[in-house]
Amino acid sequence: MRVRDSFNSAVNSLRHGKTRSVLTMLGIVIGIASVIILMSIGQSAQDYILNQVQGVGSNLIFIIPGGTVNGRFQSPAAAQGIVVTSLVQNDVNALSREPSISDVVPLVTGQADAVYGDNDLTVTYQGTTANFFPVRNFTVANGYPFTAQDVAAYNHVAVIGSDLAKTLFGANIDPVGQNIRLKNIMFRVVGVLAPKGTGPGGVNQDDMVLVPITVAQSEMLGITYFNMIFVSANPAYRISFVKSRIESIMEQDHGITNPNKDDFTVETQQDILSLLGNITSVLTLFLAAIASISLVVGGIGIMNIMLVSVTERTREIGLRKAVGATDRDVLQQFLIEAILLTFLGGVIGIALGAVVVTMAWLVLSHVVAAGWTFAFPLSAVLIAVLVSTACGLAFGLYPARQAARKSPIEALRYE
């Protein structure tokens, strides 16, 4: 029997048992849709996170207190509950003299309740210098940023995020010129930032408060060190060269001769993008692997239904063999039926997954997280098609062989 004839026979058989065919495909449909949805959402999340990091600025380099472990990047010391005081003003002064560096911005951070009247909100406040705004691409939408004179004079001025402005002042009060209280210290709001979204470290930059670093260090935190230093690389130099110069200057400034004993970590944007990309890729594959379990369950369901189908069609198999059909012809027909079921289930699953992903994108981009990107990876579609077809072969082979091995005489006698 030719493959075309076997294919037509398989299609007719599936058509006669429509309900059974649909129920058989259901497991594959759900499994394929799950893989598509999880891989797509995982890719979208990866793109969203990487876009947030890229929005910081392509020429930005981060200096974090605390060294690396075996040369590998680790989370900031503060995130591990460790206080490292290795970044100080002398480092800023030394780095500022380097020609390959355009700007150096120290940063300290803390948390406090921002209070205005009867309204209050727990916020992250950051103490920094006036050049923080251009280096970090922060735009003041209303008012103006504080100046170098404000920092030098210890002025109690603040620039707040757009969400915080709405929460504390509402829609009818202009925040600029109003006073808010942070850690029992009054600050005059001089500017409101344009919406910025989530920044490095998962900080909501629209709920943030920026104050002069002198005030934050001396009056709010009581420290003389920095939690981080941002370095803006000179565009005339390669980022890798600037990174090496920073490490050399810092080691010289700290009296370190063995790089393995550095009490600081220098990370470029590319380093962070690479780390985040690896993490999100592994998580996406992990989620896809979990979703693939449903494919195995669906495949087992197909095998069970096909075995039942073989039993029900025993007399048909005997009749086909009696008129000249070979074992190979019977094997071929039942195998094609299994492959058709899984292939059609894969196509429907891809379509269902695309619909769900589109709906999720609409919700996440317009309701939950602005800037959420739509991702429908072709790799997920390719994997779905290949896996569904492989399931048809793997789980359809045993029932097909059982059908092919039946004796025509015994099959014709079957009641």
N, C-alpha and C positions, 0 to 999 in steps of 0.2 A: 504493500500500500504506500502510495506516495505521501510525502509530508503534507501536501495540500489537501489530500483527502482526509488525512488524520486530523488536520486543523479544522476542516468543515464539520467532521463528525464531533469533535470536541466542542465547537461552538454550538451545534444543534443540541448536544447533551446539556450544556449549561443553560441554554435558552429554555429547554423543557422544564428544568428545575430552577426557576428564577429565584424563588424564595430561599431555597437552600444555597444557591450561589451567592446571594446578597449576604446572608448570615455568615457564610464561610469567609467572605471578603472582609467582614466587619473588623475582625481582629487586626488584619493587615492595614486597613484604612486608618484605624486609631493609632497603630504603631508608627506608621509612616508620618501621619500628621503630627504626632508627638515629637518625632525627630526633627521635622521641618520647623516646628514652632520653637523648640528649645534652642536649636542651632541658630535660628534667625534672631531670636531675642538675645542670645548670647553674643552674636556678632554686633547687634545694635548697641548693646551695653558696652562692648569693647570700643566701638567707634565713638560712643558718647564720652566715655572716660578719656580716651586718647585726645579727643577734640578739646576737652576741658584743659588738659595739660598743655596742648599746643597753643591754646589761647593765652597762656601766660607770657609767651614771647620766645621766639626761636633762638635768640642770643643770650638767654638767661641761664646763669649757672648758680647752683645752690650750694652753700657751705653750711653743713650741719654739725653740731657738736657731737663728739664721740667718734671713735674709729670704726673701721670695718672688721669683719671677722674673716680671716683668710682671704682678704682682698675682695670679699663679696659685700654687696650693698645690704645694709640692714635698716630697720625702721629707725626713725629719729629716737635719740635717747629719751626725750620727754615722753614719747609714746610708750616707752617701756617702764615709765615711772622712775627713771634715773635722771638726776640733775647733774649736768656736765657744764662746767663754767669756763670752758676753754676758749670761747669766742669773746674777744674784748676789743676795746677801742683801738689799741695798738695794731690789731690786725686790719681794721678798717683803714687806718692811716697808712700802713705799709702797702696795702692793695691799691689804694688811691694813687700811689706814685708809679704804678706799673702802666707803661704806654699801651699795652694790649687790652687794658680794661677801661671801659668808658665811664662806668659809674659803679659805686659800691653803696648798698643800702642795708644797714643793720635793722633787725626786727626783734622785738620782744612781744610776748603774747600772754594773755590771761583771760579769765572769765569773771563776769560780774553782772549784777542786775542793772539794766538801764532803766531809769525811772523818770517819768514826766507826769506830774499831777498824780492821778490815780492809776495810771497805766505803767506797767513795768514788764520787762522781758529779759530773760537771761541771755546774754550775748557774749560773743568772743570779741575782745578788744585787742588791738594791735598798736603798739608804740613804734613809730618809725620816723624817718626824716622826710623832708619835703620832696626829695627826688624819687620817693617811692612811687608817686603817681605816674610819672612818665615811664619809669623803668618797668612797672607792672601793668602798663596799659590801662590804668584806671582813669575814667572820665567823670568829672563832676558835672552832673546835669543841672543842679540848682545851687547857686552860691559859688564858692571858690574853695580850693584846697588850702590847707594851712601852709605857711611859708617857712623858710629857713630862719627868719627872724622870730617867728612863733616858737620854733624849737629852741633857739638860743635863749629866748627870754622866759622859758618855762610857762608859756601862756596856756591857759586852760581852754583850749579850743578843740573841736571835734568835727570829723566828717563821718557821716553815718550812711549805711546802706539804704537802698530804696524800700525794701520790705520793712525795715525797722522804722523808717520815717512814717509809713502808713500805719503801722501798729501803734506807735506812741502818740502820733499827732492827728491821725485821721485824715479825712479828705479836705477839711475846711481850714486847717491851720498850716501856715507856712513854717516848716521846721527851722529855716535859716533865721538866726537871731534868737531862737528860744534856748533855754537852759535845760540840760538833762543832768541827772546825778549818776555817777559811777563810783562805787566804793566810797560813798559819802563825800565825793568831790564833785563840785559843780563844773560843768563844761558848757561853753557856748557853742551851739551848732553853727558852723560857718559854711557847710556844704553838704549836699546829698549826692551820693554816687549814682551813676546810671546803672541799670540792672546788669549784674555780672554773672550770676549763677554760682554754681559750686566750684570752689578752687582747690588747689593742692591740699591734700590732707583731709578732704571731704568737708572743708569749712564752707558754710553758706555765706558767701561774700555780700549778700544783700541784707543780712542781719548783722553785719559787722560794724564796729566802731573803730575809727582810726584817730589816734591822738599823738601829739609830739612825744618822741621817744624819751626825751629828758623828763617829762612829767611822769610817764609810765614807769620808768626805772626808779626814780627817786621817791615818788609819792604813792604809787599804786602797788609796785612789786617789791621795792626795797632791794634792788639788785644792781650790780655794775656790769654784768656780762650780757651777752645777747643769746637769744634762742635760735637765731638763724641769720645768715648774711646772704643777700642777693647780690650777684655780680653781673653787670651788663657787659658783655664782651664787645670789644671794638670790632666793627664789621670788617676792618681791614685784615684781621687775623682769623685763623681757623680756630674753631671752638676747642679742638683737641689741644692746640698749642696753648690757648689761654688757660685751659684746665691744668696743664702741666706747670705753667707759670704760677698759678694760684697755689698749687701744692708745694712748689719750691719756696715761695715767699712765706707761706704759713709754717712750713717746717723750719725755715731759718728764723722766723719770728718766735717760734716756740722752742727753739734749741733742740730740734729733733734731728737725729742723724740716721735713724733706722725707719724707713717708710712704713714698716709693719707695726710701728708703735705710734702712728699718727693719732692725735686726740681730736681729729676732725675728719669729716667725710666731704669730698667734693663730688657733686653729681651734676651732670649736664641734663638738658631736657631729653636728649636721645637716650641716655642711660635709664631715665625714669620711664620713657615710652617703651623701651625694650623690656624692662621689668614688668610693667603693667600688661604689655602685649602678651608676654609669656604666661602670666597668671591667668588672664582672661581666656586665652586660647585653651589652656588646660581645663579650666572650669567649663568652657563650652563643650569640649570633647567629653568631659565627665558627665555632663548633663545628657549629651547625646547617647552615651553608653547606657545610662540609666533608662532613657526612653526606648532604647533598642531591646530592652527586656520584653516590652510589649510585643515586639516583632516576633520574638521567639514563641511567646504565648500564642500569637496569631498563627504562626507556622504550625504549631502543634495542633491547633484547632483545624487547620486545613488538612493535616494528615489524618486526623480522626474522622472528619467528614468524608474524605476520599476513601478511607477504609470501609466506612458504612456504604458508600456508593458502590464500591467493588462488590460487597456482599449483596446489595440489592440488585445489581446488574449481572449476577452470576450466569443466569440463563442466556443473557445477551452475549456475554463473553463466549459461552459455549457455542452458541449459534454462529458467531463470527469465525471461531476456530474451525467449526465444522464445514464452513464454506470456503476455507482456504487461508484465513488470516493467520499469520505467524505470531510467535511470542513477541517478536520485535514490533509488529504492528499494534498489538494490544498495549505493550509498554509505551509505545510512542503516543498513542491516543490519550491514555490516562496522564502521562507526563505533560502533554500539551495542555490538558484541562487544568492541571495544577498551576502551570506557569501562567496561563491566561488569568486564572483567578487572582494570583498574587500580583501580576502586572497591572491588571485593571484596578485592583485594590490600591496599588502604589500610586497610580495616576489620580484616583479619587482622593487619596490621602494627601498628595501634593496640593491639589486644588483646595481641599479643606484647610490644610496648613496655611496656604497663602491667604485665604480669607481671614482666618483667625489672626495671623500676623499683621495684616492690614488694619484690622480692628484694634489690635493692641497698640499699633503705631499711632493711630488716630487718638486713642485715649491718652497714651503716654506723652505725645508731643503737644497736645492741646490742653490737657488737664493736669497731668502730674509733673512732667519735667520738660520745660521749654528747651528746644535744641535737640531733642531725641531724634536720631536719624533712623530712616527706614533701611533695613538690610534684609535682603532675601538671597543668601549665598547660593550660587549655582552648585557649589560642592555638596550642599545638603540635598539638592534635587538629584544630583548624580548618585550620591550615596543611597538615597531612597529608592531609586530605580534599580540599582545594582543589588541592593539588599533584598528588595521584594522579589526580584527575579531569582536570586539565589535561594530564597526561602521556598519558592515554587519547586526548584530543582531538588533541594535538600529534603523537604518534607513531602514532596510528591513522588519521590523515587521509590520509596518502600511500598506504598499502596499500588503503584504502577507495576512493580515487580510481582507483587502478590497476585494481581490480576493476570499478568502474563504467564504465570506458572500454573494456572488452573488447567486441569485436564478437561478437554472438551466433552468427554463422555460423562464425567462426574458433574460438570457444570450444567449439562442438559438435564440431568436427573434432579438438579437442585430444586427444592420446593420453597 
